[in-house]
């Protein structure tokens, strides 16, 4: 077997894919079912602007502005 493997949850895999694709920013809001995505982005890619927003509308507007 060549290479190494890491078992990830679905949200963690989404975050890794987003970071690998070159995202510059990630926005979310507290209480979302996808909390782990932003937390994982913050953990694995400190160079990505990852921000918690007040609610869905604000997160959307911040992402649109970026």
N, C-alpha and C positions, 0 to 999 in steps of 0.2 A: 504494500500500500504506500503510495507516494503522498506527501503533504500531511498537513495536520487539519483536524476538524474540531469545531466547537459547536456544541449544542446550544441553540438560541431559542428563546420564545419568539412568537410571531412579531410582536412589537419591536423587539430588539433587532430582529432581522430587517424590518422595515427601516429602522434607524441606521443600521450599518449600510444598507443599500443606498439610502439617501446621502450619507456622508461619502461613500465610495463614488457616487455620481457627481459629487462636487458642489453640493448645496452651499450657499453662503449664509443662510439664515433659517431658523426654525421657530415657529410660534405656536403656543398652545395656551390653554386656560385650565385653571384648577378644576378638578372634578370630571374632566373628560375621561371617557373609557380608554383613551390611548395615552395616558399619562406616561407610560414607560418609554414611549418614542422620544419625547423631549428629554426625559431624564437620561436616556442612553446617549443621545446626541451630546448632551452636556458632558457626559462622562468620557466618551471616546474621542471627541473632537472639540477641544477648548477654543480652537480658532474659529469655529462656526458661531455666529451670533444667535444664541438660543435664549428666548425670552418668554417668561410667563406673562400672560395678558389678563385683564380683568374679566373678560367674557369672550364668547365666540365672535361677536361683531368686531371687537377691538383686535383680536388676534388676526382676523381676516384683513382688516384695514392696515395693520402693521405689516403683514406679509405682502399685501398689495403695494404698499409704499416702498418696500425694499426692492 
